[in-house]
Each structure stands twice: as C-alpha cells, then as structure tokens.
Amino acid sequence: MRVNAGISQDTMAKKLKCDRKTVINYELGVSDIRSKQLFMWLVYCKIDSGSLLNEIKQIRDQVNRTKNPSLQDEEKCKK
C-alpha cells in the first residue's frame, strides 16, 4: 500500500511519529501495528477503510462458516 501510494518508509515513519525501523517491522510482520497507526496508514495511502473493514467481515464470516457448518444451512434458509 505504502509503495503504491508513493510514500517512502522515512516519510511514513514521520507521518506515524515513529522510526523507520518500526515501519520496516510492520511491513515484515515482525511487530503488530497499533490500530490508531493502522488507520492513519490507510488514510495516508488513500485506502478506503470502509471497504477494508467489509472485506475483513467477509473473511471472518467465511472462517466462521468453515468452523461451524450449521451456519451455512442458516444462510441458505435466509435466501
């Protein structure tokens, strides 16, 4: 996202008020980004957080259906 938005690691670090190594660690999955910083990251990269949250919900629902097959039957009944 950052690269596609044309933002360097240094610039992102300044925007998030952290150091460049922290940004690198976020990108590599070495450390977890705080939710406030995540949403700021999305804003700086011009990512629609509503769409992202909707995708997360769809993935969560899919995982829940996999864990609990009876939910699939309930959804079929609703249709």
PDB file of N, CA, C and O in Angstrom, chain B, residues numbered from 101:
ATOM      1  N   MET B 101       0.828  -1.196   0.000  1.00  0.00           N
ATOM      2  CA  MET B 101       0.000   0.000   0.000  1.00  0.00           C
ATOM      3  C   MET B 101       0.870   1.257   0.000  1.00  0.00           C
ATOM      4  O   MET B 101       0.637   2.205  -0.749  1.00  0.00           O
ATOM      5  N   ARG B 102       1.873   1.225   0.864  1.00  0.00           N
ATOM      6  CA  ARG B 102       2.735   2.398   1.004  1.00  0.00           C
ATOM      7  C   ARG B 102       3.449   2.689  -0.311  1.00  0.00           C
ATOM      8  O   ARG B 102       3.474   3.831  -0.769  1.00  0.00           O
ATOM      9  N   VAL B 103       4.024   1.662  -0.911  1.00  0.00           N
ATOM     10  CA  VAL B 103       4.763   1.823  -2.164  1.00  0.00           C
ATOM     11  C   VAL B 103       3.824   2.298  -3.268  1.00  0.00           C
ATOM     12  O   VAL B 103       4.165   3.203  -4.030  1.00  0.00           O
ATOM     13  N   ASN B 104       2.645   1.691  -3.357  1.00  0.00           N
ATOM     14  CA  ASN B 104       1.664   2.095  -4.378  1.00  0.00           C
ATOM     15  C   ASN B 104       1.232   3.548  -4.201  1.00  0.00           C
ATOM     16  O   ASN B 104       0.885   4.219  -5.173  1.00  0.00           O
ATOM     17  N   ALA B 105       1.254   4.032  -2.958  1.00  0.00           N
ATOM     18  CA  ALA B 105       0.886   5.423  -2.686  1.00  0.00           C
ATOM     19  C   ALA B 105       2.055   6.372  -2.919  1.00  0.00           C
ATOM     20  O   ALA B 105       1.894   7.590  -2.835  1.00  0.00           O
ATOM     21  N   GLY B 106       3.245   5.811  -3.214  1.00  0.00           N
ATOM     22  CA  GLY B 106       4.407   6.651  -3.481  1.00  0.00           C
ATOM     23  C   GLY B 106       5.008   7.269  -2.226  1.00  0.00           C
ATOM     24  O   GLY B 106       5.596   8.349  -2.278  1.00  0.00           O
ATOM     25  N   ILE B 107       4.857   6.581  -1.101  1.00  0.00           N
ATOM     26  CA  ILE B 107       5.359   7.088   0.176  1.00  0.00           C
ATOM     27  C   ILE B 107       6.571   6.258   0.593  1.00  0.00           C
ATOM     28  O   ILE B 107       6.515   5.029   0.612  1.00  0.00           O
ATOM     29  N   SER B 108       7.661   6.938   0.926  1.00  0.00           N
ATOM     30  CA  SER B 108       8.857   6.227   1.373  1.00  0.00           C
ATOM     31  C   SER B 108       8.678   5.766   2.820  1.00  0.00           C
ATOM     32  O   SER B 108       7.796   6.244   3.533  1.00  0.00           O
ATOM     33  N   GLN B 109       9.520   4.840   3.234  1.00  0.00           N
ATOM     34  CA  GLN B 109       9.481   4.381   4.626  1.00  0.00           C
ATOM     35  C   GLN B 109       9.791   5.532   5.581  1.00  0.00           C
ATOM     36  O   GLN B 109       9.175   5.649   6.640  1.00  0.00           O
ATOM     37  N   ASP B 110      10.746   6.379   5.205  1.00  0.00           N
ATOM     38  CA  ASP B 110      11.083   7.534   6.050  1.00  0.00           C
ATOM     39  C   ASP B 110       9.890   8.470   6.211  1.00  0.00           C
ATOM     40  O   ASP B 110       9.587   8.925   7.314  1.00  0.00           O
ATOM     41  N   THR B 111       9.223   8.748   5.102  1.00  0.00           N
ATOM     42  CA  THR B 111       8.063   9.645   5.146  1.00  0.00           C
ATOM     43  C   THR B 111       6.931   9.043   5.981  1.00  0.00           C
ATOM     44  O   THR B 111       6.304   9.736   6.782  1.00  0.00           O
ATOM     45  N   MET B 112       6.679   7.749   5.787  1.00  0.00           N
ATOM     46  CA  MET B 112       5.622   7.101   6.571  1.00  0.00           C
ATOM     47  C   MET B 112       5.966   7.134   8.055  1.00  0.00           C
ATOM     48  O   MET B 112       5.099   7.372   8.896  1.00  0.00           O
ATOM     49  N   ALA B 113       7.228   6.895   8.369  1.00  0.00           N
ATOM     50  CA  ALA B 113       7.657   6.934   9.769  1.00  0.00           C
ATOM     51  C   ALA B 113       7.407   8.317  10.370  1.00  0.00           C
ATOM     52  O   ALA B 113       6.945   8.424  11.506  1.00  0.00           O
ATOM     53  N   LYS B 114       7.705   9.357   9.627  1.00  0.00           N
ATOM     54  CA  LYS B 114       7.465  10.724  10.120  1.00  0.00           C
ATOM     55  C   LYS B 114       5.972  10.967  10.315  1.00  0.00           C
ATOM     56  O   LYS B 114       5.564  11.568  11.309  1.00  0.00           O
ATOM     57  N   LYS B 115       5.163  10.505   9.375  1.00  0.00           N
ATOM     58  CA  LYS B 115       3.720  10.704   9.475  1.00  0.00           C
ATOM     59  C   LYS B 115       3.139   9.966  10.690  1.00  0.00           C
ATOM     60  O   LYS B 115       2.237  10.471  11.359  1.00  0.00           O
ATOM     61  N   LEU B 116       3.672   8.757  10.966  1.00  0.00           N
ATOM     62  CA  LEU B 116       3.171   7.953  12.083  1.00  0.00           C
ATOM     63  C   LEU B 116       3.872   8.285  13.401  1.00  0.00           C
ATOM     64  O   LEU B 116       3.550   7.727  14.451  1.00  0.00           O
ATOM     65  N   LYS B 117       4.839   9.208  13.324  1.00  0.00           N
ATOM     66  CA  LYS B 117       5.611   9.607  14.508  1.00  0.00           C
ATOM     67  C   LYS B 117       6.310   8.412  15.155  1.00  0.00           C
ATOM     68  O   LYS B 117       6.228   8.191  16.363  1.00  0.00           O
ATOM     69  N   CYS B 118       7.001   7.649  14.304  1.00  0.00           N
ATOM     70  CA  CYS B 118       7.800   6.521  14.774  1.00  0.00           C
ATOM     71  C   CYS B 118       9.081   6.499  13.945  1.00  0.00           C
ATOM     72  O   CYS B 118       9.269   7.351  13.077  1.00  0.00           O
ATOM     73  N   ASP B 119       9.950   5.551  14.200  1.00  0.00           N
ATOM     74  CA  ASP B 119      11.169   5.498  13.395  1.00  0.00           C
ATOM     75  C   ASP B 119      11.002   4.545  12.213  1.00  0.00           C
ATOM     76  O   ASP B 119      10.077   3.734  12.167  1.00  0.00           O
ATOM     77  N   ARG B 120      11.924   4.669  11.262  1.00  0.00           N
ATOM     78  CA  ARG B 120      11.854   3.881  10.029  1.00  0.00           C
ATOM     79  C   ARG B 120      11.892   2.389  10.316  1.00  0.00           C
ATOM     80  O   ARG B 120      11.209   1.613   9.647  1.00  0.00           O
ATOM     81  N   LYS B 121      12.682   1.978  11.303  1.00  0.00           N
ATOM     82  CA  LYS B 121      12.781   0.559  11.650  1.00  0.00           C
ATOM     83  C   LYS B 121      11.419   0.001  12.076  1.00  0.00           C
ATOM     84  O   LYS B 121      11.101  -1.153  11.789  1.00  0.00           O
ATOM     85  N   THR B 122      10.625   0.815  12.753  1.00  0.00           N
ATOM     86  CA  THR B 122       9.284   0.386  13.157  1.00  0.00           C
ATOM     87  C   THR B 122       8.420   0.129  11.931  1.00  0.00           C
ATOM     88  O   THR B 122       7.697  -0.866  11.875  1.00  0.00           O
ATOM     89  N   VAL B 123       8.492   1.020  10.950  1.00  0.00           N
ATOM     90  CA  VAL B 123       7.737   0.835   9.700  1.00  0.00           C
ATOM     91  C   VAL B 123       8.194  -0.447   9.012  1.00  0.00           C
ATOM     92  O   VAL B 123       7.367  -1.219   8.526  1.00  0.00           O
ATOM     93  N   ILE B 124       9.487  -0.675   8.968  1.00  0.00           N
ATOM     94  CA  ILE B 124      10.015  -1.901   8.358  1.00  0.00           C
ATOM     95  C   ILE B 124       9.463  -3.122   9.088  1.00  0.00           C
ATOM     96  O   ILE B 124       9.036  -4.088   8.455  1.00  0.00           O
ATOM     97  N   ASN B 125       9.472  -3.079  10.411  1.00  0.00           N
ATOM     98  CA  ASN B 125       8.958  -4.207  11.204  1.00  0.00           C
ATOM     99  C   ASN B 125       7.471  -4.439  10.958  1.00  0.00           C
ATOM    100  O   ASN B 125       7.027  -5.587  10.908  1.00  0.00           O
ATOM    101  N   TYR B 126       6.698  -3.370  10.804  1.00  0.00           N
ATOM    102  CA  TYR B 126       5.276  -3.522  10.475  1.00  0.00           C
ATOM    103  C   TYR B 126       5.128  -4.242   9.135  1.00  0.00           C
ATOM    104  O   TYR B 126       4.340  -5.177   9.000  1.00  0.00           O
ATOM    105  N   GLU B 127       5.895  -3.790   8.155  1.00  0.00           N
ATOM    106  CA  GLU B 127       5.783  -4.349   6.802  1.00  0.00           C
ATOM    107  C   GLU B 127       6.242  -5.798   6.733  1.00  0.00           C
ATOM    108  O   GLU B 127       5.715  -6.581   5.942  1.00  0.00           O
ATOM    109  N   LEU B 128       7.208  -6.155   7.545  1.00  0.00           N
ATOM    110  CA  LEU B 128       7.706  -7.530   7.547  1.00  0.00           C
ATOM    111  C   LEU B 128       6.891  -8.450   8.453  1.00  0.00           C
ATOM    112  O   LEU B 128       7.089  -9.665   8.452  1.00  0.00           O
ATOM    113  N   GLY B 129       5.977  -7.868   9.222  1.00  0.00           N
ATOM    114  CA  GLY B 129       5.170  -8.662  10.143  1.00  0.00           C
ATOM    115  C   GLY B 129       5.913  -9.054  11.405  1.00  0.00           C
ATOM    116  O   GLY B 129       5.494  -9.962  12.122  1.00  0.00           O
ATOM    117  N   VAL B 130       7.027  -8.365  11.679  1.00  0.00           N
ATOM    118  CA  VAL B 130       7.815  -8.639  12.878  1.00  0.00           C
ATOM    119  C   VAL B 130       7.098  -8.105  14.112  1.00  0.00           C
ATOM    120  O   VAL B 130       7.149  -8.708  15.183  1.00  0.00           O
ATOM    121  N   SER B 131       6.433  -6.972  13.948  1.00  0.00           N
ATOM    122  CA  SER B 131       5.661  -6.410  15.054  1.00  0.00           C
ATOM    123  C   SER B 131       4.296  -5.969  14.537  1.00  0.00           C
ATOM    124  O   SER B 131       4.120  -5.710  13.346  1.00  0.00           O
ATOM    125  N   ASP B 132       3.348  -5.890  15.444  1.00  0.00           N
ATOM    126  CA  ASP B 132       1.983  -5.510  15.082  1.00  0.00           C
ATOM    127  C   ASP B 132       1.812  -3.997  15.192  1.00  0.00           C
ATOM    128  O   ASP B 132       2.309  -3.357  16.119  1.00  0.00           O
ATOM    129  N   ILE B 133       1.107  -3.462  14.234  1.00  0.00           N
ATOM    130  CA  ILE B 133       0.829  -2.030  14.232  1.00  0.00           C
ATOM    131  C   ILE B 133      -0.357  -1.752  15.144  1.00  0.00           C
ATOM    132  O   ILE B 133      -1.320  -2.518  15.179  1.00  0.00           O
ATOM    133  N   ARG B 134      -0.281  -0.666  15.872  1.00  0.00           N
ATOM    134  CA  ARG B 134      -1.412  -0.264  16.725  1.00  0.00           C
ATOM    135  C   ARG B 134      -2.563   0.187  15.833  1.00  0.00           C
ATOM    136  O   ARG B 134      -2.352   0.705  14.736  1.00  0.00           O
ATOM    137  N   SER B 135      -3.775  -0.019  16.319  1.00  0.00           N
ATOM    138  CA  SER B 135      -4.947   0.265  15.481  1.00  0.00           C
ATOM    139  C   SER B 135      -4.993   1.723  15.036  1.00  0.00           C
ATOM    140  O   SER B 135      -5.352   1.997  13.890  1.00  0.00           O
ATOM    141  N   LYS B 136      -4.644   2.656  15.902  1.00  0.00           N
ATOM    142  CA  LYS B 136      -4.670   4.068  15.520  1.00  0.00           C
ATOM    143  C   LYS B 136      -3.685   4.315  14.378  1.00  0.00           C
ATOM    144  O   LYS B 136      -4.006   5.009  13.414  1.00  0.00           O
ATOM    145  N   GLN B 137      -2.480   3.740  14.493  1.00  0.00           N
ATOM    146  CA  GLN B 137      -1.491   3.909  13.436  1.00  0.00           C
ATOM    147  C   GLN B 137      -1.936   3.214  12.154  1.00  0.00           C
ATOM    148  O   GLN B 137      -1.678   3.716  11.060  1.00  0.00           O
ATOM    149  N   LEU B 138      -2.598   2.071  12.275  1.00  0.00           N
ATOM    150  CA  LEU B 138      -3.086   1.363  11.100  1.00  0.00           C
ATOM    151  C   LEU B 138      -4.068   2.228  10.326  1.00  0.00           C
ATOM    152  O   LEU B 138      -3.976   2.341   9.103  1.00  0.00           O
ATOM    153  N   PHE B 139      -5.010   2.839  11.041  1.00  0.00           N
ATOM    154  CA  PHE B 139      -5.990   3.669  10.340  1.00  0.00           C
ATOM    155  C   PHE B 139      -5.343   4.919   9.748  1.00  0.00           C
ATOM    156  O   PHE B 139      -5.756   5.385   8.685  1.00  0.00           O
ATOM    157  N   MET B 140      -4.335   5.463  10.423  1.00  0.00           N
ATOM    158  CA  MET B 140      -3.618   6.599   9.853  1.00  0.00           C
ATOM    159  C   MET B 140      -2.861   6.153   8.592  1.00  0.00           C
ATOM    160  O   MET B 140      -2.824   6.874   7.595  1.00  0.00           O
ATOM    161  N   TRP B 141      -2.265   4.963   8.649  1.00  0.00           N
ATOM    162  CA  TRP B 141      -1.563   4.393   7.487  1.00  0.00           C
ATOM    163  C   TRP B 141      -2.527   4.317   6.302  1.00  0.00           C
ATOM    164  O   TRP B 141      -2.184   4.702   5.184  1.00  0.00           O
ATOM    165  N   LEU B 142      -3.729   3.818   6.561  1.00  0.00           N
ATOM    166  CA  LEU B 142      -4.727   3.695   5.497  1.00  0.00           C
ATOM    167  C   LEU B 142      -5.083   5.058   4.919  1.00  0.00           C
ATOM    168  O   LEU B 142      -5.223   5.207   3.705  1.00  0.00           O
ATOM    169  N   VAL B 143      -5.227   6.047   5.789  1.00  0.00           N
ATOM    170  CA  VAL B 143      -5.557   7.402   5.340  1.00  0.00           C
ATOM    171  C   VAL B 143      -4.435   7.946   4.453  1.00  0.00           C
ATOM    172  O   VAL B 143      -4.699   8.482   3.377  1.00  0.00           O
ATOM    173  N   TYR B 144      -3.186   7.809   4.903  1.00  0.00           N
ATOM    174  CA  TYR B 144      -2.053   8.320   4.129  1.00  0.00           C
ATOM    175  C   TYR B 144      -1.933   7.616   2.784  1.00  0.00           C
ATOM    176  O   TYR B 144      -1.518   8.229   1.800  1.00  0.00           O
ATOM    177  N   CYS B 145      -2.289   6.342   2.730  1.00  0.00           N
ATOM    178  CA  CYS B 145      -2.209   5.576   1.482  1.00  0.00           C
ATOM    179  C   CYS B 145      -3.478   5.694   0.645  1.00  0.00           C
ATOM    180  O   CYS B 145      -3.602   5.085  -0.417  1.00  0.00           O
ATOM    181  N   LYS B 146      -4.423   6.498   1.154  1.00  0.00           N
ATOM    182  CA  LYS B 146      -5.702   6.735   0.461  1.00  0.00           C
ATOM    183  C   LYS B 146      -6.472   5.437   0.222  1.00  0.00           C
ATOM    184  O   LYS B 146      -7.010   5.201  -0.860  1.00  0.00           O
ATOM    185  N   ILE B 147      -6.509   4.596   1.273  1.00  0.00           N
ATOM    186  CA  ILE B 147      -7.247   3.340   1.233  1.00  0.00           C
ATOM    187  C   ILE B 147      -8.571   3.559   1.942  1.00  0.00           C
ATOM    188  O   ILE B 147      -8.605   4.107   3.044  1.00  0.00           O
ATOM    189  N   ASP B 148      -9.651   3.137   1.320  1.00  0.00           N
ATOM    190  CA  ASP B 148     -10.982   3.269   1.913  1.00  0.00           C
ATOM    191  C   ASP B 148     -11.118   2.256   3.053  1.00  0.00           C
ATOM    192  O   ASP B 148     -11.242   1.055   2.812  1.00  0.00           O
ATOM    193  N   SER B 149     -11.093   2.745   4.286  1.00  0.00           N
ATOM    194  CA  SER B 149     -11.142   1.838   5.436  1.00  0.00           C
ATOM    195  C   SER B 149     -12.477   1.096   5.507  1.00  0.00           C
ATOM    196  O   SER B 149     -12.530  -0.019   6.026  1.00  0.00           O
ATOM    197  N   GLY B 150     -13.539   1.687   5.002  1.00  0.00           N
ATOM    198  CA  GLY B 150     -14.838   1.008   4.995  1.00  0.00           C
ATOM    199  C   GLY B 150     -14.804  -0.247   4.139  1.00  0.00           C
ATOM    200  O   GLY B 150     -15.327  -1.289   4.534  1.00  0.00           O
ATOM    201  N   SER B 151     -14.191  -0.148   2.974  1.00  0.00           N
ATOM    202  CA  SER B 151     -14.059  -1.315   2.093  1.00  0.00           C
ATOM    203  C   SER B 151     -13.193  -2.384   2.739  1.00  0.00           C
ATOM    204  O   SER B 151     -13.493  -3.576   2.662  1.00  0.00           O
ATOM    205  N   LEU B 152     -12.115  -1.943   3.377  1.00  0.00           N
ATOM    206  CA  LEU B 152     -11.225  -2.887   4.045  1.00  0.00           C
ATOM    207  C   LEU B 152     -11.949  -3.612   5.175  1.00  0.00           C
ATOM    208  O   LEU B 152     -11.834  -4.830   5.310  1.00  0.00           O
ATOM    209  N   LEU B 153     -12.690  -2.866   5.980  1.00  0.00           N
ATOM    210  CA  LEU B 153     -13.435  -3.485   7.076  1.00  0.00           C
ATOM    211  C   LEU B 153     -14.495  -4.448   6.558  1.00  0.00           C
ATOM    212  O   LEU B 153     -14.752  -5.482   7.175  1.00  0.00           O
ATOM    213  N   ASN B 154     -15.107  -4.114   5.432  1.00  0.00           N
ATOM    214  CA  ASN B 154     -16.097  -5.000   4.823  1.00  0.00           C
ATOM    215  C   ASN B 154     -15.439  -6.308   4.368  1.00  0.00           C
ATOM    216  O   ASN B 154     -16.005  -7.389   4.536  1.00  0.00           O
ATOM    217  N   GLU B 155     -14.241  -6.195   3.792  1.00  0.00           N
ATOM    218  CA  GLU B 155     -13.519  -7.403   3.378  1.00  0.00           C
ATOM    219  C   GLU B 155     -13.150  -8.256   4.590  1.00  0.00           C
ATOM    220  O   GLU B 155     -13.255  -9.482   4.549  1.00  0.00           O
ATOM    221  N   ILE B 156     -12.721  -7.607   5.659  1.00  0.00           N
ATOM    222  CA  ILE B 156     -12.383  -8.334   6.889  1.00  0.00           C
ATOM    223  C   ILE B 156     -13.609  -9.068   7.410  1.00  0.00           C
ATOM    224  O   ILE B 156     -13.504 -10.216   7.840  1.00  0.00           O
ATOM    225  N   LYS B 157     -14.768  -8.423   7.377  1.00  0.00           N
ATOM    226  CA  LYS B 157     -16.009  -9.051   7.839  1.00  0.00           C
ATOM    227  C   LYS B 157     -16.332 -10.279   6.987  1.00  0.00           C
ATOM    228  O   LYS B 157     -16.727 -11.318   7.514  1.00  0.00           O
ATOM    229  N   GLN B 158     -16.162 -10.155   5.673  1.00  0.00           N
ATOM    230  CA  GLN B 158     -16.438 -11.282   4.785  1.00  0.00           C
ATOM    231  C   GLN B 158     -15.505 -12.457   5.082  1.00  0.00           C
ATOM    232  O   GLN B 158     -15.941 -13.608   5.100  1.00  0.00           O
ATOM    233  N   ILE B 159     -14.238 -12.172   5.312  1.00  0.00           N
ATOM    234  CA  ILE B 159     -13.278 -13.229   5.646  1.00  0.00           C
ATOM    235  C   ILE B 159     -13.644 -13.873   6.971  1.00  0.00           C
ATOM    236  O   ILE B 159     -13.611 -15.096   7.101  1.00  0.00           O
ATOM    237  N   ARG B 160     -13.995 -13.046   7.963  1.00  0.00           N
ATOM    238  CA  ARG B 160     -14.387 -13.575   9.273  1.00  0.00           C
ATOM    239  C   ARG B 160     -15.620 -14.459   9.148  1.00  0.00           C
ATOM    240  O   ARG B 160     -15.680 -15.526   9.760  1.00  0.00           O
ATOM    241  N   ASP B 161     -16.600 -14.032   8.367  1.00  0.00           N
ATOM    242  CA  ASP B 161     -17.806 -14.831   8.170  1.00  0.00           C
ATOM    243  C   ASP B 161     -17.481 -16.163   7.492  1.00  0.00           C
ATOM    244  O   ASP B 161     -18.041 -17.203   7.838  1.00  0.00           O
ATOM    245  N   GLN B 162     -16.575 -16.115   6.529  1.00  0.00           N
ATOM    246  CA  GLN B 162     -16.174 -17.338   5.834  1.00  0.00           C
ATOM    247  C   GLN B 162     -15.482 -18.299   6.796  1.00  0.00           C
ATOM    248  O   GLN B 162     -15.743 -19.502   6.768  1.00  0.00           O
ATOM    249  N   VAL B 163     -14.606 -17.777   7.642  1.00  0.00           N
ATOM    250  CA  VAL B 163     -13.920 -18.611   8.636  1.00  0.00           C
ATOM    251  C   VAL B 163     -14.934 -19.206   9.597  1.00  0.00           C
ATOM    252  O   VAL B 163     -14.849 -20.386   9.937  1.00  0.00           O
ATOM    253  N   ASN B 164     -15.892 -18.399  10.039  1.00  0.00           N
ATOM    254  CA  ASN B 164     -16.918 -18.893  10.961  1.00  0.00           C
ATOM    255  C   ASN B 164     -17.751 -20.000  10.328  1.00  0.00           C
ATOM    256  O   ASN B 164     -18.099 -20.973  10.997  1.00  0.00           O
ATOM    257  N   ARG B 165     -18.074 -19.860   9.040  1.00  0.00           N
ATOM    258  CA  ARG B 165     -18.840 -20.905   8.355  1.00  0.00           C
ATOM    259  C   ARG B 165     -18.035 -22.193   8.266  1.00  0.00           C
ATOM    260  O   ARG B 165     -18.588 -23.287   8.377  1.00  0.00           O
ATOM    261  N   THR B 166     -16.736 -22.061   8.067  1.00  0.00           N
ATOM    262  CA  THR B 166     -15.872 -23.234   7.990  1.00  0.00           C
ATOM    263  C   THR B 166     -15.813 -23.945   9.337  1.00  0.00           C
ATOM    264  O   THR B 166     -15.826 -25.174   9.406  1.00  0.00           O
ATOM    265  N   LYS B 167     -15.748 -23.159  10.397  1.00  0.00           N
ATOM    266  CA  LYS B 167     -15.685 -23.738  11.742  1.00  0.00           C
ATOM    267  C   LYS B 167     -17.026 -24.314  12.172  1.00  0.00           C
ATOM    268  O   LYS B 167     -17.076 -25.292  12.917  1.00  0.00           O
ATOM    269  N   ASN B 168     -18.120 -23.704  11.699  1.00  0.00           N
ATOM    270  CA  ASN B 168     -19.451 -24.114  12.129  1.00  0.00           C
ATOM    271  C   ASN B 168     -20.342 -24.299  10.898  1.00  0.00           C
ATOM    272  O   ASN B 168     -21.034 -23.365  10.493  1.00  0.00           O
ATOM    273  N   PRO B 169     -20.331 -25.487  10.306  1.00  0.00           N
ATOM    274  CA  PRO B 169     -21.092 -25.725   9.073  1.00  0.00           C
ATOM    275  C   PRO B 169     -22.590 -25.454   9.206  1.00  0.00           C
ATOM    276  O   PRO B 169     -23.245 -25.197   8.195  1.00  0.00           O
ATOM    277  N   SER B 170     -23.147 -25.501  10.392  1.00  0.00           N
ATOM    278  CA  SER B 170     -24.579 -25.245  10.553  1.00  0.00           C
ATOM    279  C   SER B 170     -24.932 -23.814  10.165  1.00  0.00           C
ATOM    280  O   SER B 170     -26.081 -23.537   9.821  1.00  0.00           O
ATOM    281  N   LEU B 171     -23.962 -22.897  10.212  1.00  0.00           N
ATOM    282  CA  LEU B 171     -24.214 -21.522   9.783  1.00  0.00           C
ATOM    283  C   LEU B 171     -24.507 -21.467   8.291  1.00  0.00           C
ATOM    284  O   LEU B 171     -25.272 -20.609   7.848  1.00  0.00           O
ATOM    285  N   GLN B 172     -23.911 -22.370   7.500  1.00  0.00           N
ATOM    286  CA  GLN B 172     -24.176 -22.412   6.070  1.00  0.00           C
ATOM    287  C   GLN B 172     -25.642 -22.748   5.812  1.00  0.00           C
ATOM    288  O   GLN B 172     -26.271 -22.172   4.925  1.00  0.00           O
ATOM    289  N   ASP B 173     -26.179 -23.686   6.593  1.00  0.00           N
ATOM    290  CA  ASP B 173     -27.584 -24.064   6.429  1.00  0.00           C
ATOM    291  C   ASP B 173     -28.500 -22.892   6.759  1.00  0.00           C
ATOM    292  O   ASP B 173     -29.507 -22.676   6.084  1.00  0.00           O
ATOM    293  N   GLU B 174     -28.148 -22.129   7.810  1.00  0.00           N
ATOM    294  CA  GLU B 174     -28.960 -20.965   8.187  1.00  0.00           C
ATOM    295  C   GLU B 174     -28.962 -19.931   7.069  1.00  0.00           C
ATOM    296  O   GLU B 174     -30.002 -19.341   6.776  1.00  0.00           O
ATOM    297  N   GLU B 175     -27.797 -19.701   6.434  1.00  0.00           N
ATOM    298  CA  GLU B 175     -27.728 -18.717   5.365  1.00  0.00           C
ATOM    299  C   GLU B 175     -28.539 -19.172   4.159  1.00  0.00           C
ATOM    300  O   GLU B 175     -29.160 -18.343   3.494  1.00  0.00           O
ATOM    301  N   LYS B 176     -28.547 -20.465   3.862  1.00  0.00           N
ATOM    302  CA  LYS B 176     -29.333 -20.969   2.742  1.00  0.00           C
ATOM    303  C   LYS B 176     -30.821 -20.735   2.999  1.00  0.00           C
ATOM    304  O   LYS B 176     -31.569 -20.416   2.075  1.00  0.00           O
ATOM    305  N   CYS B 177     -31.248 -20.893   4.249  1.00  0.00           N
ATOM    306  CA  CYS B 177     -32.651 -20.694   4.598  1.00  0.00           C
ATOM    307  C   CYS B 177     -33.054 -19.224   4.431  1.00  0.00           C
ATOM    308  O   CYS B 177     -34.194 -18.934   4.068  1.00  0.00           O
ATOM    309  N   LYS B 178     -32.137 -18.309   4.692  1.00  0.00           N
ATOM    310  CA  LYS B 178     -32.425 -16.874   4.573  1.00  0.00           C
ATOM    311  C   LYS B 178     -32.642 -16.482   3.131  1.00  0.00           C
ATOM    312  O   LYS B 178     -33.368 -15.528   2.852  1.00  0.00           O
ATOM    313  N   LYS B 179     -32.021 -17.206   2.203  1.00  0.00           N
ATOM    314  CA  LYS B 179     -32.124 -16.871   0.766  1.00  0.00           C
ATOM    315  C   LYS B 179     -33.386 -17.430   0.250  1.00  0.00           C
ATOM    316  O   LYS B 179     -33.691 -17.277  -0.933  1.00  0.00           O
TER     317      LYS B 179
END
